[in-house]
């Protein structure tokens, strides 16, 4: 119970002040502008990746990744295979406790179709120092096209807490000229 309740308990039947109507109209119009800007920037802003997602078992995805790794491994680094697939090919990257597998070596300004999946828990694919973030779920294969436009060494960081070793879940992608 309020300290001093309103005299007219049917407050919704009271007229709305003109200033309040103006603010409601401004908020509504601004909401519409922002909604349509999201749609516009998805296509024109090149800020969002257009992804595809497919259901897949972790075992089937691991087989695809193993086949690509066996075919295109060029060397090993710290016990991980470094894979250099040809431009335009499908590239598979596995997320699992607490690693990204394998290490990738790509060519600058060449397109690749990335396939990402988790074998155990939900993980986050964050490509550093760029601002690319994707969620990686077990049982789903996320497919997106990527064209590296800068040479260098990039880190893949898990940005979804995945357990006690989460802070060690860092992978590598090399981009060569």
Secondary structure, 3 states (H helix, E strand, C coil): CCCCCCCCCCHHHCCCCHHHHHHHHHHHHHHHHHHHHHHHHHHHCCCCCCCEEEECCHHHHHHHHHHHHHHHEEEEECCEEEECCCCCCEEEEEEECCEEECEEEEECCCEEEEEEEECCCCEEEEEECCCEEEEECECEEEEEEEECCCCEEEEEECCCCCCCCHHHCEEEEEEEC
